[in-house]
Amino acid sequence: MSGGIGVARGTALCVGAVLGPGVLVLPAVAVRAAGPASLLAWAALLALSALIATTFADLGARYPDTGGVAAFTGRAFGDRAAAVVGCWLYTAVPVGVVAGAVAGAHYTATALHTPPATTVGIAAGLLAVVFLTNMVGLHVSGRLQLALTGALVALLVTVIMVAGPHVDPQRIGPFAPHGAAGVGSAVAVLFTAICGWEATANLSAEFTHPRQVRRAAAASLAIIVVLYAGLAICTVGVLGNQAGDTTVPLMRLLAISGQPWAPGAVAGAAVLLTVAASVTFVAAGARAGVSLARHRILPRGLAVVTSDGAPRRGVAAQAGAAAVVAVAAALAPRVVTVETLMRLFAALLACVTVLGLAAAVRLLPAPRQRACAAVAALAVAAVAALSAAFLLAPAVVAAAVWAHRRREPTPHLYPQPPTPVDNPFDDAHAYAPAQEVRIR
């Protein structure tokens, strides 16, 4: 790809990927699962997020590759493992994008007092914006991402500032009405809140210099921790256990201000969160599709990109997959709910993250880096186990990929791990991916 992302734009892409539309509903879902003890789940996952962000930033800086986690896994464990990881990510993208669009549409419809039937149209409009933005290429969408992320961060800060003074410690009780099992359930669904670092690894080759991957990850991590911690504390401290009874917790938090602009602000935040996160994930998914097609896992035509590096065929394929998921959600809204899609999304990306972190244990040269990756891998594996029945989806995808590879074996396409060097930046570009087919 072309490599034109700097620290500011990279930070916007990272924040947009991690701070997704799940924040619109996850605080309420976590309280419903664990009560005020959901704060423990948030604290554990934010600490884990730091380990994941650091590890994927180290991998992205050392091995810039549009294949992202799949490429890292291929270097460490071979092509079959890489193909499975790539297909997990590719499958997760339309699921997560539709979940975000539906959540954002519910907020917008509620804020505008429109009939529930309009939710489908609003969600379709949000999805159209996301995919059309990616069609124009990452550089345009990256600039738009910078503006969108800045606006949504400002809005979320406003929510925290409005609700913060109303936090009442007495509402933090009973603290754990559902015991340890409730906290575990909250952890499983809240993993969606820290999904995204593995998607930014797919964009590592787009940075103008490998060092900027680490800087963007550090800046975005600081923003994410402050915003998530503030929203979690305000949700529990202001709404208490009643937070679990609403599907629009941010709207409830702003409602205490009594300001007429509150519903519009929430609707705007919902749209911004949905678009900002989804643009990044579609971009990452399309690039994963290019890599998978180049390695003959997906149809070869998806490896074609335009002269400016935009994987428009990959974006179109992702749009088709998202349309299928969206139709299923529209036809069976009580079965294909936002929470169901988010739990499925979390299960897929938890598996992606585990293998990516395991690859880091083998690939990274410094003992400190490997130890960080090992701790994170074990923690994410424990979180993935909490997904229970939703792990069936990644199992089915893995089985299909392995069956395909047995029928149509391909030569090894990922380079093996190089000998560690003192300066990881000296040879960072020596392992750049093969060129994709380009069209004008």
C-alpha angles and dihedrals in degrees: 000000000000104000105220104138118117131192096274095048092040090052090051091051092048094047091045091051097048101031092060135160089277087085087071092068110008097084089058094043090051093050090049089054101041110006116221088339085079084089087072090054091050092049093050094048095047089053089049090048090061091056093047094047092049093048097048091045089054091049094046092049094049098040110026105193135151087223088070115179092003090057092048091050091048091054091051106035108013139257099303093057090045092051091051093050093047092051092047090055093043090052094045096055100070091042093053095041093053092046090054093046093051092047091049091047092053090053093047094047091049093048092049093043092233124154116275090247090070090066091081092054093046091050090049090051092051091049090050091053092049096051096040090051090055091047090066091057138261096280094060093039089046092057090047089048090056091055094043094048093049091051096047093047089053091050094048090048087053090053091052093047093049096045098034098080090053095058109127118193089208090069090064092086149137078029102201109016092163098040127219092326090061092051090050091051090050091050091052095054095037091059084083087068093064097038110114107069090092090053092054088056087067088061095050093104089056094066117101090229132014092235089065091066090066094044093050091047092050094048094047092046091056091051093047095050094050095047097043094045091048094049093046093051093046093048093053098034096048105030100025116186089341088075088080091062096063134070092201106054095159090055090052091051093052093043091073088069091065089215119147091223093061099090092048091048091052092048089050092049091050092053093045094048092048096048097040096052096038094051090058095045094048090049090050092045093050091051091048086053091053090053093045092048091049088054091048096246092114127030112297092236091072089066090069116105132177124258090266092052099257112147094214095160089053091050090050090052091050089049091054092050091048090051090057092051092045092052090051090051091049094048096044107026093160093053103034096047128164090254091051092050092047093050090049090047091050093050092052095046093043088060091047090050095049094055092042091053091045088054089052090057088061101035106042114087103209119081090222091055093048092048091051090050093047094052091047092048093053092047094049091046088056090049091049090054088060089062088076112173093015088070086075089080097059089042091056092047091049092049091050092050094048091049090051092049092050091054096043110026116191131198120264107280104175120077117241121250111286123227109276115257131202094245111043091196097059094077100021094118095043088086099049115147124262116271117268123229107269131203131190 
